[in-house]
Amino acid sequence: HPSGTHLVTSSGDKTVKIWDFAAASCTHTFTDHTQAVWDVACHYSGDFIASCGMDHTARLLDINSGRCRQTFRGHVDSVNSIVWQPYTNNVCTGSGDKTISIWDARSGLCVQTFYGHLNAVSNICCNARGDSLASCDADGVVKLWDIRMVAEIGTIEVSQHPVNCCRFDRSGKRVITASDDAVIRSFNTLDKSLIGELRGHEDAVQAIVLDPSDEQVISGSSDCTFRIWS
């Protein structure tokens, strides 16, 4: 949560929960999804949560009222990843149906859909400027998209193994990937070249995040560890 005082989690138990760090307790539970919830994202205002799940939907959850305000329907497979497009009220989703969609959170309507992946989309991210998307899939491919032009910028063949997570750095000139082959990789988004690799995990790397200064990468893996890289 933008305030830094709360944590929002999604779960296979079909719920989204808000947790208060100070009280070390759950302050609210949303039960709107009908199957496992795979991802959540907080709006920069702190008032709304976007969630997505195995029930083929994404949802807009109102933190203040505790109610679901919108249900985004259109994907025909599990919705695996969700992010807010910076400086907008648009929600971006990546799905097992191989597409990425952008939704207007106010109307609930789909405003753009990106086609190009040949396998399930596992994760998506926006750059800090909000004009580009990166998406990764089960074939080990990362695609870069120009949001305004609704066009594919390029493709990066990361690995023969599924890519589980991708993240832009603050500049948008690097994209970091986490794969089933236990390797974290950094690529140049301009020429798509490999910048470097981080090896040390003993099983699939499921999630990565960069610290606000871009000096460290934190990774979580199926080897039951998380690691901090600098």
N, C-alpha and C positions, 0 to 999 in steps of 0.2 A: 504494500500500500504506500502511496506517495508520502504519507505522514511519517512513515517509519515506525509507527506505534502498533501497527497491525499486520498480520500475515493472512493472505488468502490462499486456500488450498483446494485442489480438485481431487476426486477420489473414485476408485472403482466401485464404491458403495452408492453411486449415483448422486452424491451430494457435493455442494460447494460450501466450505466453512470459512468464517472470519474468526481469527484468533487475536486476542489481546495479549501482547508481550508482557505488559506490566502485571496483569492479573493472572497470566499463564492459564487462560481459559478460553473456551469458544464462546463468542458473543452472539453469533447467529449462524443458522444452517439453512441453506436454500435446497429445496427438494424438488425442483422443477424438471430436471432431466429424468428420463425414463430408463436410461442405461448409464454405463460408466462415463464419468466426466474426465476427459483427457487433459484439458488445459484451461487456464484462466489468465486474464490480463486486466489490470486496473486502469481505468481512465485517469489521465493526468490531473483531473479535477478532484479525484478521490471519491466521487459520488457514485460511480458506476463500475460494475465488473462485467466483463465479457467472458462467457464460458462456452465450451464446445465439448461434444462427446460422441459416443458410439451410437446414439439415437438419431444420427444424421443431421442434428440441428446445432445451431449456436444460439445463445440467449444473452439478453441484456438484463442484468440484475441491478436493482436499485438498492444501494446500501442503506440509505436513510429510511426508506419505507419497508425494506425487507421483501420486496415483491419483484416478480419478473415483469419487465416493461415491454420487451419485444422477444419474439422467437423468429430466428432467421432460418427459413426453410428453402431448400433448393438443391443442396448436395444429395447425392444418391448413395453415399457410403459414409462411413465414420468420419467425423470432423476431428482431425488430430491435433491441430495447432491454431491458435488465435492470437492476434496482436491488434493494438490500436495504431492506426496511421497517425503519426505525430502531427499536431496542430490542426486536427480535424475531428469530426464526430464519426469517422468511418472505421469500420471493423474489417480486418482482413482474416480470411480463414483458409487453411490448407486441408485437403481431404483425401481419403482413400480412393475417391473417384478420379484421382489424378489431376484435379483442377485446384486453382486458387481463386477465391472470390472476394470482392470488396462490397461491403454492405453499408447503407446509410442507417446509422443507429436511430435516427429520428423517425424515419418512415418504415424501417424494417425491410426495405427493398434492396435487391442486388443491383449494384450500379456497374460493375465490371466483372468479367471472368477471364482468367488467363489459362490458355490451353497449351500443352507442350510436353508435359511429363508423360512418360510411358509406364510409370508404376505409381503406387500410392505415395502421396506427399506426406512426409512425416513431420516436417517442421518448417516454419516460415519466420522471417524477421524483416523489419523495415529499417532503413538507414535513418540517421538522426534528422536529416532534412525532410524526410517523409516523401521523397520522390522516387525511391527505388525499393524493390523487394528482392529478397533472396529466398529461395525455397529448395528443399532437399528431399530426396526420395529413396525408395527401397532398392533402386538399381545402383546407388552410389553416385548419383548425379546431383549437382547443384545448378540451378538456373537463376539468372539475374534478370530482373524485369524493370522496365521504365513504366511507372504507374501512370504518368500523364499521357504518354503516347500509347499505352496499352500494348506494349511491344516487348518481346524478348531481347535482352541486350547481349546475352551470351550464355554458354554452357560450360561448366567445369566438370570434367570426369575425375571425381575425387578418388574412388576406390572401387574394387570389385564387390565390396561389402556395402550393405545399407548405410546411409548417412542418417543419423538420428537427430542431429541438431546443427543449426548454423546461426552465426551471429556476426553482424557488422561491427567494426570498430567505430569510434566516434567520427573519424574522417570519412568513412564510407569507402576508403581505398583498400581495405582488407576485409576478407570474410573468413571467419574461423569455423572449422567443421569438426564434428565428433562422429566417429564411425564404429561399426560393429567389429572392426579389426583392431580395436583398442588404441587407435592412433588419433591424435588431434592435429589438424593441419591448418596452415594459414596460407591464403591465396591472395594475389593481387587482383583486384576487381577490374582493373583497366586492361591488362594483357592476359589475365587468367593464369598467370604463372604461379608455381608453388614457391612460397617464401620460406617455409620451414615446417618441421614436424616436432611434435612432443610425444615421446614414447615413455611408458612406465606403467600404465594400467595393464592388467592381466586379463581383462575381459572387455566387452563392448562398453564404449563411452556413450552414456545416454543423454547427458546434458552438460552444457558449458555456459558460462557467463563471464563477461569481462568486468573488471572493477571500473569505477567512474573515470579513472585516470588512464585506462588502457595499459597499465603496467603489469597487471596480473590477470591470469585466466584461472577460473575455478571450475573444476570438472567433477562430475559424478558418474560412477561406473557400476556395471553389474558385478564387478569384483568386490563389492561391498565397501569401497573406499571413495572418499572425495579428495581431490588433490588441488593444491594451490601452486601455480606455475608462474615464474617471473622471468 
